[in-house]
Amino acid sequence: MKQKIIKYGLGIDIGKDDFHVCLMGILLDESISILGRRKFSQTSGGYSKLRDWLSKRGLSTKSPLQIVREATGVYHEPLLFRLHHQGFSPCLILSKQAKDYGKSLNSFSKNDQKDSEVLAHLASHRKLDPWKPFSEQIYQLRSLMRHRRVLVQERVGFQNRLHALKHAHLPSA
């Protein structure tokens, strides 16, 4: 007899060009089952295919589904925004949290498929706070601050090279 699934966890591991998902379910007897894995392109079409893939499994915004994504630069943002606007409540965790959780499962291999499985396991077993987007001004400020940091680093590098040139045995004009 097929057991009822009481909670779903979707782990998403994102890269620059694509993302891997793993869907896991917790059964009534508290055992876990991997219900599917898939790779999608990191495009609007890929995001739509993910929603269709979830729909084919009977999952929607009303399902007991927790989606977990690891923060990786800015690559995770388009999908998070899309899921949020579709009515899902994705969760975002730090890379260290994901790594530490993987260690607790004795999972030491590092590939996209395995990472999405660890995140699915975490999504199905832990209650996490849903991600909420910041205001547009915060994203603009973050971009400006990142740009400023790079400019400051470059300025210091140029100052150091200039100092070295002036204080060399044979200073350069």
SEKOLSE-279126 format. One record per residue (C-alpha): x, y negated, z; chain; residue in three letters; residue number from 1. Coordinates in steps of 0.1 Angstrom, whole numbers. Example, Ala and Ser with C-alpha at 12.3 -4.5 7.8 and 13.67 -1.06 7.14 Angstrom:
<atoms>
    c1    c2    c3 chaine residu num
   123    45    78      A    ALA   1
   137    11    71      A    SER   2
</atoms>
This chain:
<atoms>
    c1    c2    c3 chaine residu num
     0     0     0      A    MET   1
    13   -34   -10      A    LYS   2
    18   -57    20      A    GLN   3
     6   -93    21      A    LYS   4
    33  -120    19      A    ILE   5
    29  -146    47      A    ILE   6
    55  -171    37      A    LYS   7
    76  -179     6      A    TYR   8
   110  -195     4      A    GLY   9
   125  -208   -28      A    LEU  10
   163  -215   -28      A    GLY  11
   177  -237   -56      A    ILE  12
   213  -240   -64      A    ASP  13
   219  -269   -88      A    ILE  14
   247  -276  -112      A    GLY  15
   253  -303  -138      A    LYS  16
   236  -284  -166      A    ASP  17
   214  -259  -150      A    ASP  18
   200  -246  -117      A    PHE  19
   194  -211  -103      A    HIS  20
   164  -202   -82      A    VAL  21
   157  -173   -60      A    CYS  22
   121  -167   -46      A    LEU  23
   119  -147   -14      A    MET  24
    88  -136     5      A    GLY  25
    83  -126    42      A    ILE  26
    59   -97    44      A    LEU  27
    34   -91    72      A    LEU  28
    58   -66    89      A    ASP  29
    84   -95    89      A    GLU  30
   106   -77    63      A    SER  31
   119   -98    34      A    ILE  32
   116   -92    -3      A    SER  33
   133  -109   -33      A    ILE  34
   104  -117   -56      A    LEU  35
   124  -132   -85      A    GLY  36
   154  -150   -97      A    ARG  37
   158  -172  -127      A    ARG  38
   181  -198  -143      A    LYS  39
   166  -230  -157      A    PHE  40
   182  -259  -176      A    SER  41
   187  -292  -157      A    GLN  42
   162  -310  -180      A    THR  43
   126  -321  -179      A    SER  44
   117  -290  -199      A    GLY  45
   136  -268  -173      A    GLY  46
   116  -285  -144      A    TYR  47
    83  -277  -162      A    SER  48
    94  -241  -168      A    LYS  49
   101  -238  -130      A    LEU  50
    66  -250  -122      A    ARG  51
    51  -225  -148      A    ASP  52
    73  -197  -133      A    TRP  53
    59  -205   -98      A    LEU  54
    24  -207  -111      A    SER  55
    27  -173  -127      A    LYS  56
    35  -159   -93      A    ARG  57
     4  -176   -78      A    GLY  58
    23  -204   -61      A    LEU  59
    12  -240   -60      A    SER  60
    15  -270   -37      A    THR  61
   -11  -253   -15      A    LYS  62
    10  -221   -10      A    SER  63
    30  -214    22      A    PRO  64
    61  -222     2      A    LEU  65
    92  -240    15      A    GLN  66
   117  -251   -11      A    ILE  67
   153  -257    -1      A    VAL  68
   180  -275   -20      A    ARG  69
   216  -282   -11      A    GLU  70
   228  -318   -16      A    ALA  71
   254  -319   -44      A    THR  72
   264  -354   -55      A    GLY  73
   234  -367   -75      A    VAL  74
   226  -336   -95      A    TYR  75
   199  -325   -71      A    HIS  76
   180  -358   -73      A    GLU  77
   160  -355  -106      A    PRO  78
   146  -321   -96      A    LEU  79
   138  -333   -60      A    LEU  80
   119  -363   -74      A    PHE  81
   100  -341   -98      A    ARG  82
    90  -316   -72      A    LEU  83
    80  -344   -48      A    HIS  84
    59  -361   -74      A    HIS  85
    42  -328   -83      A    GLN  86
    31  -325   -47      A    GLY  87
    56  -300   -33      A    PHE  88
    76  -308    -2      A    SER  89
   112  -299   -10      A    PRO  90
   138  -299    17      A    CYS  91
   174  -311    13      A    LEU  92
   202  -297    35      A    ILE  93
   239  -305    37      A    LEU  94
   264  -282    20      A    SER  95
   279  -273    54      A    LYS  96
   245  -262    67      A    GLN  97
   241  -239    37      A    ALA  98
   277  -225    41      A    LYS  99
   273  -219    78      A    ASP 100
   239  -202    73      A    TYR 101
   255  -180    46      A    GLY 102
   282  -170    70      A    LYS 103
   256  -160    96      A    SER 104
   242  -136    69      A    LEU 105
   277  -122    62      A    ASN 106
   275  -137    28      A    SER 107
   309  -148    17      A    PHE 108
   307  -145   -21      A    SER 109
   304  -178   -39      A    LYS 110
   283  -179   -71      A    ASN 111
   252  -197   -81      A    ASP 112
   229  -167   -79      A    GLN 113
   241  -157   -44      A    LYS 114
   239  -194   -32      A    ASP 115
   203  -196   -43      A    SER 116
   196  -164   -24      A    GLU 117
   211  -177     8      A    VAL 118
   190  -209     4      A    LEU 119
   159  -188    -3      A    ALA 120
   166  -168    29      A    HIS 121
   170  -200    49      A    LEU 122
   138  -215    33      A    ALA 123
   118  -184    43      A    SER 124
   131  -182    78      A    HIS 125
   135  -218    91      A    ARG 126
   112  -247    94      A    LYS 127
   129  -277    78      A    LEU 128
   119  -313    75      A    ASP 129
   106  -322    40      A    PRO 130
   127  -346    19      A    TRP 131
   112  -380    12      A    LYS 132
   127  -404   -14      A    PRO 133
   142  -437    -3      A    PHE 134
   131  -470   -18      A    SER 135
   145  -480   -52      A    GLU 136
   166  -507   -34      A    GLN 137
   183  -481   -13      A    ILE 138
   193  -461   -44      A    TYR 139
   206  -493   -61      A    GLN 140
   225  -502   -29      A    LEU 141
   240  -467   -27      A    ARG 142
   252  -470   -63      A    SER 143
   268  -504   -57      A    LEU 144
   285  -492   -26      A    MET 145
   300  -462   -44      A    ARG 146
   312  -485   -72      A    HIS 147
   327  -509   -46      A    ARG 148
   345  -480   -29      A    ARG 149
   362  -470   -62      A    VAL 150
   372  -506   -70      A    LEU 151
   388  -510   -35      A    VAL 152
   407  -477   -39      A    GLN 153
   420  -488   -73      A    GLU 154
   430  -522   -60      A    ARG 155
   450  -506   -32      A    VAL 156
   466  -483   -57      A    GLY 157
   477  -512   -79      A    PHE 158
   490  -531   -49      A    GLN 159
   511  -502   -38      A    ASN 160
   525  -497   -73      A    ARG 161
   533  -535   -75      A    LEU 162
   550  -534   -41      A    HIS 163
   571  -504   -52      A    ALA 164
   581  -521   -84      A    LEU 165
   592  -553   -65      A    LYS 166
   612  -534   -39      A    HIS 167
   630  -509   -62      A    ALA 168
   668  -508   -66      A    HIS 169
   664  -525  -100      A    LEU 170
   631  -545   -97      A    PRO 171
   611  -547  -129      A    SER 172
   601  -581  -143      A    ALA 173
</atoms>
